[in-house]
Amino acid sequence: MSTDAQEISADRRRYEFKKVIEELTDYEGSGTQLVTIYIPPDKQVSDVVAHITQEHSEASNIKSKQTRTNVQDALKSIKDRLRYYETYPPDNGIVLFSGAVNTGGGRTNMVTRVLESPPEPVQSFRYHCDSDFLTGPLEDMLADKGLFGLIVLDRREANVGWLKGKRIEAVKSASSLVPGKQRKGGQSAQRFARLRLEAIDNFYQEVAGMANDLFVPRRHEMDGVLVGGPSPTKDEFLDGDYLHHELRDLVVGKFDVSYTDESGLNDLVDSAQDVLADQEVMKDKSQMEEFFKKLHGGEEATYGFEPTRENLIMGSVDRLLLSEDLRSDVVVFECSNGHEEFEIVDRRHDDPAHTCNKCGDPAEKIEREDVIEHLMNIAEQRGTQTKFISTDFEKGEQLYNAFGGIAGILRYETGIWVALTSEFLLDKPVDDSNRWVGGVPTLGCSTSIECDYSTRATDIHSVLFQASPRLCSIGQVSGWLQDIPHPSSVIVCSQIRFHTSHHLRWVHIDNWDLLSLFMWSVMILREITVRVSQIERDDTT
């Protein structure tokens, strides 16, 4: 198996484990009737079966009949599952969960889960019976690896924190009382300089005290310490032997950073890319930086479920980027005319009612699946790598909030990379006349709209109406827009340009902070298109 294939397999297995753990964490039992068993790889299955037989016998002493029955049923279920294994469990061991979980209304449902070959070897045999399943050891296995201490300082302030896997955590801060340099000479100049050096020394000792208190207790777990700040300051701090001697040995680099507040910790991590090259956070940042570069500079990027799925099917996606926080299902609908459409829904919600956007007929659900599983299955068939991106840094959070947690870096341009998908747009190009085709309004092929303003985001309404005069004649649209949530804060922009040619495409936004504004306007356009097409159908009827 190739390295890439192994990595895909590992990423998928990690995601599947994480999903099962989240499911198990939500379960709750009435009393101590949920059984968890951790079996290390060197533990003989026959010994585990003997232990379960003994526990089953002892469970007969439980006073509550319901709890006694549920515990014994859970143990029997686990024992039955162990019959499928021979002398020893699979590599890295096995974890079994079984018990009667509450389903509401005083009812319960027997649940049994078997997790083979967890990400890391199970360290010891463990039998646990409680009102919750024991998932802590598995969660520790899935936790991001890598622990670095972070220190940023100048002579005005300092911040100390952690880099834990992909997460940057600011913990302690301090401000100095160091006076500025004396600009005039005089009798007290030497005394002032001496007092200033004493204040600097006291501040360095205070910063070192914060770092020592935070890092020394975990020094044996740490992979290193990173120090950042202006050149003279960080050098004086490290050369002055202020840090605990064991922490000095862990310093893996010192870096120039412009800021020493909490944002300076992020700058420090960015500056230490070479040192942190093998850390997950840098891998994620590198993926997202490439995605934004491709998206801003051309069309070798895609985002949103429909465009990304279309590109995956074409085999044009080099890397599929999925947010680690994405928890949604994709529901596949089909109408009587054979039109297949997709809808993304929260995993906790029921199947929605759906009307075909192409013909207006009611559509029936034919399948519901985890959206990540759905996309990963296509990716594996097309030889596409899947990368899970953390939300613990700014661009990772943008992937989840602004792009719906789904994006892709393409091998070549395809023209399918837009947030508005074909179900809301035309299936064939049109001219520049802003005309209607098939009951769906268009913005006109090859039309550009530029807007320079520094007002509230609500003024985007006027921009949208400029895009299609046909919409202005429908008074109901204005009322609908009032019901759509929008940003209320003042947003300053230099230029927004929309371009349409069969698909609506984002050509250019000078200020990347306007990403949320753009996504909001796309939401309005989707709503307008659906509502207006409904009016056309009603008028025709």
KEDREN-990514 format. One record per residue (C-alpha): residue number from 1; residue in three letters; x, y, z. Coordinates in pm, whole numbers, m for minus. Layout:
residues N
   i  aa      X      Y      Z
 NUM ALA      X      Y      Z
...
END
This chain:
residues 541
   i  aa      X      Y      Z
   1 MET      0      0      0
   2 SER    134    345    m90
   3 THR    208    608    171
   4 ASP    m80    825     46
   5 ALA   m321    531     62
   6 GLN   m205    450    414
   7 GLU   m258    813    517
   8 ILE   m609    816    368
   9 SER   m687    493    549
  10 ALA   m553    632    877
  11 ASP   m750    958    840
  12 ARG  m1069    768    768
  13 ARG  m1019    526   1055
  14 ARG   m947    818   1289
  15 TYR  m1266    995   1179
  16 GLU  m1475    680   1220
  17 PHE  m1338    626   1571
  18 LYS  m1410    988   1659
  19 LYS  m1768    960   1531
  20 VAL  m1834    643   1734
  21 ILE  m1686    803   2046
  22 GLU  m1915   1106   2008
  23 GLU  m2211    872   1970
  24 LEU  m2113    671   2279
  25 THR  m2058    987   2483
  26 ASP  m2420   1090   2422
  27 TYR  m2557    763   2561
  28 GLU  m2678    743   2919
  29 GLY  m2802    454   3125
  30 SER  m3029    431   3428
  31 GLY  m2795    323   3703
  32 THR  m2466    141   3662
  33 GLN  m2561    m76   3366
  34 LEU  m2333     38   3080
  35 VAL  m2034   m194   3047
  36 THR  m1700    m96   2892
  37 ILE  m1406   m336   2848
  38 TYR  m1057   m239   2724
  39 ILE   m848   m539   2612
  40 PRO   m474   m491   2538
  41 PRO   m319   m679   2240
  42 ASP   m123   m918   2464
  43 LYS   m425  m1029   2672
  44 GLN   m562  m1373   2582
  45 VAL   m929  m1371   2481
  46 SER   m994  m1681   2693
  47 ASP   m886  m1490   3006
  48 VAL  m1125  m1207   2920
  49 VAL  m1412  m1453   2866
  50 ALA  m1340  m1608   3207
  51 HIS  m1346  m1263   3368
  52 ILE  m1679  m1178   3200
  53 THR  m1828  m1511   3316
  54 GLN  m1728  m1424   3673
  55 GLU  m1876  m1072   3645
  56 HIS  m2199  m1221   3504
  57 SER  m2225  m1449   3808
  58 GLU  m2158  m1164   4054
  59 ALA  m2417   m944   3879
  60 SER  m2687  m1177   4010
  61 ASN  m2637  m1005   4349
  62 ILE  m2754   m666   4217
  63 LYS  m3073   m573   4404
  64 SER  m3250   m388   4124
  65 LYS  m3405   m642   3889
  66 GLN  m3391   m407   3589
  67 THR  m3024   m317   3648
  68 ARG  m2933   m682   3711
  69 THR  m3101   m793   3388
  70 ASN  m2944   m513   3182
  71 VAL  m2591   m575   3314
  72 GLN  m2615   m949   3252
  73 ASP  m2754   m891   2901
  74 ALA  m2467   m654   2826
  75 LEU  m2208   m904   2949
  76 LYS  m2369  m1181   2743
  77 SER  m2360   m961   2432
  78 ILE  m1990   m884   2485
  79 LYS  m1914  m1252   2544
  80 ASP  m2091  m1344   2220
  81 ARG  m1883  m1087   2029
  82 LEU  m1556  m1226   2169
  83 ARG  m1629  m1565   2011
  84 TYR  m1523  m1418   1676
  85 TYR  m1164  m1377   1800
  86 GLU   m910  m1651   1849
  87 THR   m622  m1649   2097
  88 TYR   m544  m1275   2100
  89 PRO   m734   m962   1995
  90 PRO   m635   m764   1680
  91 ASP   m338   m526   1666
  92 ASN   m353   m248   1929
  93 GLY   m621   m442   2117
  94 ILE   m997   m405   2123
  95 VAL  m1257   m198   2311
  96 LEU  m1614   m319   2368
  97 PHE  m1919   m120   2482
  98 SER  m2257   m269   2567
  99 GLY  m2558   m170   2771
 100 ALA  m2921    m56   2780
 101 VAL  m2927    317   2696
 102 ASN  m3215    553   2766
 103 THR  m3423    646   2462
 104 GLY  m3680    863   2644
 105 GLY  m4020    795   2792
 106 GLY  m3880    539   3032
 107 ARG  m3768    315   2745
 108 THR  m3426    166   2680
 109 ASN  m3243     15   2386
 110 MET  m2959   m238   2400
 111 VAL  m2648   m102   2224
 112 THR  m2327   m293   2155
 113 ARG  m2020   m143   1984
 114 VAL  m1686   m311   1911
 115 LEU  m1382    m96   1822
 116 GLU  m1095   m298   1680
 117 SER   m735   m175   1651
 118 PRO   m768    171   1811
 119 PRO   m521    445   1701
 120 GLU   m278    348   1979
 121 PRO   m229     20   2170
 122 VAL   m456    m36   2469
 123 GLN   m218    m23   2766
 124 SER   m398   m242   3020
 125 PHE   m709   m454   3074
 126 ARG   m995   m253   3216
 127 TYR  m1351   m348   3313
 128 HIS  m1586    m58   3382
 129 CYS  m1957    m57   3472
 130 ASP  m2130    280   3519
 131 SER  m2417    500   3396
 132 ASP  m2190    623   3112
 133 PHE  m1955    443   2876
 134 LEU  m1586    495   2953
 135 THR  m1447    679   2648
 136 GLY  m1169    883   2813
 137 PRO   m878    652   2716
 138 LEU   m993    650   2352
 139 GLU  m1030   1030   2350
 140 ASP   m671   1057   2476
 141 MET   m557    840   2186
 142 LEU   m727   1074   1938
 143 ALA   m599   1392   2102
 144 ASP   m363   1602   1892
 145 LYS     m2   1515   1963
 146 GLY    276   1763   2025
 147 LEU    318   2002   2320
 148 PHE    526   2320   2295
 149 GLY    565   2605   2541
 150 LEU    528   2954   2387
 151 ILE    684   3278   2519
 152 VAL    660   3618   2349
 153 LEU    800   3929   2515
 154 ASP    941   4276   2472
 155 ARG   1014   4536   2740
 156 ARG    647   4642   2759
 157 GLU    454   4317   2787
 158 ALA    477   3939   2765
 159 ASN    248   3642   2702
 160 VAL    301   3277   2784
 161 GLY     97   2987   2652
 162 TRP     82   2644   2489
 163 LEU     79   2494   2144
 164 LYS   m118   2172   2201
 165 GLY   m136   1979   1878
 166 LYS   m323   2224   1656
 167 ARG   m450   2452   1931
 168 ILE   m277   2769   2050
 169 GLU   m375   2855   2406
 170 ALA   m279   3181   2578
 171 VAL   m248   3125   2954
 172 LYS    m60   3407   3133
 173 SER     32   3767   3055
 174 ALA    224   4049   3222
 175 SER    286   4420   3165
 176 SER    611   4587   3261
 177 LEU    689   4907   3455
 178 VAL   1005   4965   3257
 179 PRO   1036   5341   3187
 180 GLY   1130   5471   2843
 181 LYS   1482   5578   2762
 182 GLN   1591   5914   2905
 183 ARG   1639   6163   2629
 184 LYS   1828   6432   2824
 185 GLY   2150   6409   3015
 186 GLY   2214   6556   3356
 187 GLN   2315   6469   3707
 188 SER   2059   6182   3738
 189 ALA   2118   6020   3397
 190 GLN   2336   5737   3533
 191 ARG   2097   5677   3821
 192 PHE   1801   5665   3582
 193 ALA   1982   5417   3355
 194 ARG   2057   5195   3656
 195 LEU   1696   5200   3772
 196 ARG   1581   5119   3421
 197 LEU   1810   4815   3401
 198 GLU   1678   4698   3739
 199 ALA   1319   4730   3613
 200 ILE   1407   4529   3300
 201 ASP   1569   4260   3513
 202 ASN   1265   4243   3743
 203 PHE   1033   4211   3442
 204 TYR   1241   3930   3291
 205 GLN   1228   3750   3626
 206 GLU    849   3792   3635
 207 VAL    815   3647   3283
 208 ALA   1047   3358   3369
 209 GLY    842   3294   3683
 210 MET    523   3264   3476
 211 ALA    694   3028   3231
 212 ASN    850   2817   3504
 213 ASP    518   2780   3690
 214 LEU    342   2676   3371
 215 PHE    603   2461   3195
 216 VAL    814   2293   3463
 217 PRO    537   2058   3591
 218 ARG    493   1928   3234
 219 ARG    855   1948   3118
 220 HIS    875   1572   3058
 221 GLU    574   1583   2824
 222 MET    694   1882   2624
 223 ASP    852   1869   2278
 224 GLY   1017   2209   2314
 225 VAL    992   2578   2401
 226 LEU    962   2858   2144
 227 VAL   1062   3215   2233
 228 GLY    968   3522   2029
 229 GLY   1012   3897   2043
 230 PRO   1236   4179   1917
 231 SER   1597   4076   1869
 232 PRO   1757   4247   2172
 233 THR   1481   4147   2414
 234 LYS   1454   3776   2348
 235 ASP   1835   3743   2335
 236 GLU   1875   3921   2670
 237 PHE   1604   3703   2821
 238 LEU   1759   3374   2706
 239 ASP   2120   3476   2773
 240 GLY   2034   3596   3123
 241 ASP   1959   3248   3259
 242 TYR   1617   3355   3382
 243 LEU   1442   3031   3281
 244 HIS   1461   2708   3480
 245 HIS   1768   2513   3366
 246 GLU   1557   2222   3236
 247 LEU   1344   2460   3029
 248 ARG   1656   2624   2881
 249 ASP   1753   2283   2745
 250 LEU   1409   2256   2579
 251 VAL   1435   2585   2386
 252 VAL   1429   2477   2019
 253 GLY   1432   2822   1863
 254 LYS   1399   3198   1906
 255 PHE   1213   3404   1648
 256 ASP   1145   3766   1557
 257 VAL    780   3858   1604
 258 SER    613   4198   1572
 259 TYR    355   4162   1848
 260 THR    380   4039   2205
 261 ASP     12   4031   2299
 262 GLU   m197   3714   2251
 263 SER   m178   3750   1872
 264 GLY    200   3733   1908
 265 LEU    165   3366   2007
 266 ASN     10   3300   1664
 267 ASP    290   3498   1497
 268 LEU    544   3291   1689
 269 VAL    394   2964   1566
 270 ASP    389   3097   1208
 271 SER    755   3206   1235
 272 ALA    857   2864   1365
 273 GLN    728   2674   1061
 274 ASP   1058   2497    998
 275 VAL   1081   2377   1358
 276 LEU    715   2274   1362
 277 ALA    715   2123   1012
 278 ASP    605   1784   1144
 279 GLN    334   1923   1371
 280 GLU    m31   1889   1266
 281 VAL   m108   2259   1307
 282 MET    151   2356   1046
 283 LYS     24   2091    805
 284 ASP   m329   2229    839
 285 LYS   m213   2589    796
 286 SER    m16   2496    488
 287 GLN   m322   2329    331
 288 MET   m546   2630    400
 289 GLU   m289   2884    279
 290 GLU   m262   2693    m49
 291 PHE   m641   2679    m78
 292 PHE   m681   3055    m28
 293 LYS   m397   3124   m271
 294 LYS   m562   2906   m538
 295 LEU   m904   3058   m471
 296 HIS   m776   3415   m484
 297 GLY   m547   3371   m780
 298 GLY   m752   3156  m1015
 299 GLU  m1003   2875  m1035
 300 GLU   m802   2578   m905
 301 ALA  m1012   2563   m589
 302 THR  m1367   2468   m501
 303 TYR  m1590   2492   m195
 304 GLY  m1941   2398    m85
 305 PHE  m2097   2053   m109
 306 GLU  m2235   2050   m465
 307 PRO  m1938   2207   m648
 308 THR  m1688   1996   m452
 309 ARG  m1886   1678   m518
 310 GLU  m1903   1754   m891
 311 ASN  m1529   1810   m903
 312 LEU  m1467   1490   m707
 313 ILE  m1673   1289   m955
 314 MET  m1474   1445  m1240
 315 GLY  m1152   1337  m1066
 316 SER  m1023   1695  m1066
 317 VAL   m977   1729   m688
 318 ASP   m621   1678   m568
 319 ARG   m701   1724   m198
 320 LEU  m1039   1723    m27
 321 LEU  m1042   1959    276
 322 LEU  m1298   1877    546
 323 SER  m1348   2059    874
 324 GLU  m1305   1843   1183
 325 ASP  m1617   2008   1328
 326 LEU  m1843   1915   1035
 327 ARG  m2140   1715   1170
 328 SER  m2399   1693    893
 329 ASP  m2577   1440    675
 330 VAL  m2651   1456    304
 331 VAL  m3003   1355    204
 332 VAL  m3048   1241   m158
 333 PHE  m3387   1317   m314
 334 GLU  m3538   1209   m645
 335 CYS  m3857   1337   m810
 336 SER  m4091   1153  m1048
 337 ASN  m3904   1303  m1345
 338 GLY  m3577   1145  m1234
 339 HIS  m3409   1466  m1112
 340 GLU  m3164   1388   m832
 341 GLU  m3091   1660   m576
 342 PHE  m2904   1684   m249
 343 GLU  m2974   1864     76
 344 ILE  m2737   1904    371
 345 VAL  m2905   1871    712
 346 ASP  m2790   1867   1071
 347 ARG  m2722   1513   1187
 348 ARG  m2969   1553   1474
 349 HIS  m3261   1665   1255
 350 ASP  m3522   1456   1075
 351 ASP  m3544   1429    697
 352 PRO  m3682   1754    551
 353 ALA  m3960   1779    294
 354 HIS  m3817   1857    m49
 355 THR  m3954   1995   m371
 356 CYS  m3757   1952   m691
 357 ASN  m3599   2282   m788
 358 LYS  m3600   2188  m1157
 359 CYS  m3961   2085  m1212
 360 GLY  m4139   2173   m889
 361 ASP  m4265   1818   m822
 362 PRO  m4241   1665   m474
 363 ALA  m3922   1461   m428
 364 GLU  m3877   1147   m219
 365 LYS  m3579   1060     m6
 366 ILE  m3380    771   m150
 367 GLU  m3074    782     78
 368 ARG  m2930    958    384
 369 GLU  m2562    939    469
 370 ASP  m2294   1116    670
 371 VAL  m2172   1394    439
 372 ILE  m1807   1320    522
 373 GLU  m1851    949    446
 374 HIS  m2031   1040    123
 375 LEU  m1748   1265      1
 376 MET  m1467   1039    125
 377 ASN  m1611    740    m63
 378 ILE  m1597    938   m388
 379 ALA  m1250   1070   m302
 380 GLU  m1109    722   m245
 381 GLN  m1251    599   m577
 382 ARG  m1083    890   m759
 383 GLY   m748    874   m580
 384 THR   m807   1203   m398
 385 GLN   m639   1269    m63
 386 THR   m864   1371    227
 387 LYS   m735   1622    483
 388 PHE   m919   1705    805
 389 ILE   m868   2068    907
 390 SER   m888   2187   1267
 391 THR  m1090   2495   1366
 392 ASP   m831   2592   1626
 393 PHE   m675   2854   1399
 394 GLU   m823   3139   1198
 395 LYS   m825   2993    849
 396 GLY   m946   2657    977
 397 GLU  m1236   2835   1144
 398 GLN  m1307   3016    816
 399 LEU  m1331   2682    637
 400 TYR  m1606   2575    874
 401 ASN  m1799   2902    911
 402 ALA  m1765   3059    565
 403 PHE  m1728   2757    335
 404 GLY  m1955   2509    512
 405 GLY  m1663   2289    618
 406 ILE  m1610   2151    265
 407 ALA  m1350   2263     11
 408 GLY  m1102   2122   m238
 409 ILE   m774   2204   m409
 410 LEU   m803   2116   m776
 411 ARG   m557   1956  m1016
 412 TYR   m680   2182  m1297
 413 GLU   m948   2443  m1367
 414 THR  m1298   2310  m1424
 415 GLY  m1522   2615  m1375
 416 ILE  m1717   2428  m1106
 417 TRP  m1616   2599   m784
 418 VAL  m1907   2820   m687
 419 ALA  m2131   2837   m384
 420 LEU  m2445   2859   m599
 421 THR  m2503   2521   m758
 422 SER  m2679   2406  m1073
 423 GLU  m3001   2328   m885
 424 PHE  m3051   2704   m840
 425 LEU  m2900   2813  m1174
 426 LEU  m2952   2737  m1539
 427 ASP  m2857   2419  m1718
 428 LYS  m2762   2617  m2028
 429 PRO  m2594   2956  m2087
 430 VAL  m2796   3262  m2183
 431 ASP  m2725   3601  m2337
 432 ASP  m2676   3936  m2162
 433 SER  m3042   4040  m2167
 434 ASN  m3125   3950  m1807
 435 ARG  m3406   3735  m1947
 436 TRP  m3585   3437  m1796
 437 VAL  m3521   3083  m1911
 438 GLY  m3715   2788  m1774
 439 GLY  m3873   3001  m1501
 440 VAL  m3537   3076  m1334
 441 PRO  m3406   3435  m1314
 442 THR  m3050   3499  m1428
 443 LEU  m2810   3781  m1363
 444 GLY  m2703   3782  m1727
 445 CYS  m2407   3604  m1875
 446 SER  m2072   3787  m1858
 447 THR  m2209   4072  m1646
 448 SER  m1983   4240  m1391
 449 ILE  m2105   4455  m1102
 450 GLU  m1863   4668   m904
 451 CYS  m1954   4845   m582
 452 ASP  m1735   5077   m376
 453 TYR  m1885   5170    m40
 454 SER  m1818   5192    330
 455 THR  m2163   5153    478
 456 ARG  m2367   4892    654
 457 ALA  m2390   4551    494
 458 THR  m2763   4602    437
 459 ASP  m2673   4817    135
 460 ILE  m2590   4494    m44
 461 HIS  m2966   4488   m126
 462 SER  m2918   4766   m378
 463 VAL  m2623   4585   m532
 464 LEU  m2834   4274   m582
 465 PHE  m3118   4470   m742
 466 GLN  m2869   4634   m979
 467 ALA  m2764   4284  m1079
 468 SER  m3106   4201  m1223
 469 PRO  m3366   4472  m1300
 470 ARG  m3624   4193  m1341
 471 LEU  m3610   4133   m967
 472 CYS  m3687   4497   m890
 473 SER  m4032   4463  m1043
 474 ILE  m4129   4195   m791
 475 GLY  m4225   4377   m474
 476 GLN  m4242   4059   m265
 477 VAL  m3867   4009   m294
 478 SER  m3800   4323    m92
 479 GLY  m4013   4186    189
 480 TRP  m3833   3853    185
 481 LEU  m3498   4025    212
 482 GLN  m3605   4188    536
 483 ASP  m3655   3843    688
 484 ILE  m3308   3719    599
 485 PRO  m3051   3767    878
 486 HIS  m2759   3988    788
 487 PRO  m2452   4142    954
 488 SER  m2535   4463   1137
 489 SER  m2181   4589   1196
 490 VAL  m2018   4847    975
 491 ILE  m1810   4685    702
 492 VAL  m1558   4883    500
 493 CYS  m1452   4742    166
 494 SER  m1250   4858   m129
 495 GLN  m1420   4658   m402
 496 ILE  m1664   4371   m450
 497 ARG  m1712   4227   m796
 498 PHE  m1963   3962   m897
 499 HIS  m1937   3788  m1230
 500 THR  m2189   3553  m1384
 501 SER  m2161   3311  m1673
 502 HIS  m2389   3011  m1633
 503 HIS  m2256   2980  m1279
 504 LEU  m2218   3270  m1040
 505 ARG  m1847   3302   m967
 506 TRP  m1652   3502   m714
 507 VAL  m1385   3672   m923
 508 HIS  m1219   3904   m677
 509 ILE  m1245   4040   m326
 510 ASP   m961   4267   m222
 511 ASN  m1020   4235    152
 512 TRP  m1034   3876    280
 513 ASP  m1220   3996    590
 514 LEU  m1520   4043    361
 515 LEU  m1553   3671    311
 516 SER  m1850   3647    548
 517 LEU  m2023   3935    365
 518 PHE  m1983   3754     36
 519 MET  m2122   3429    174
 520 TRP  m2418   3622    319
 521 SER  m2495   3778    m19
 522 VAL  m2476   3432   m181
 523 MET  m2737   3313     68
 524 ILE  m2965   3598    m39
 525 LEU  m2919   3514   m406
 526 ARG  m3009   3151   m339
 527 GLU  m3324   3260   m156
 528 ILE  m3423   3505   m429
 529 THR  m3377   3248   m704
 530 VAL  m3589   2984   m533
 531 ARG  m3866   3225   m427
 532 VAL  m3892   3396   m766
 533 SER  m3904   3066   m951
 534 GLN  m4190   2966   m723
 535 ILE  m4377   3284   m820
 536 GLU  m4327   3208  m1189
 537 ARG  m4466   2858  m1141
 538 ASP  m4765   2996   m949
 539 ASP  m4832   3256  m1219
 540 THR  m4814   2988  m1488
 541 THR  m5057   2771  m1297
END
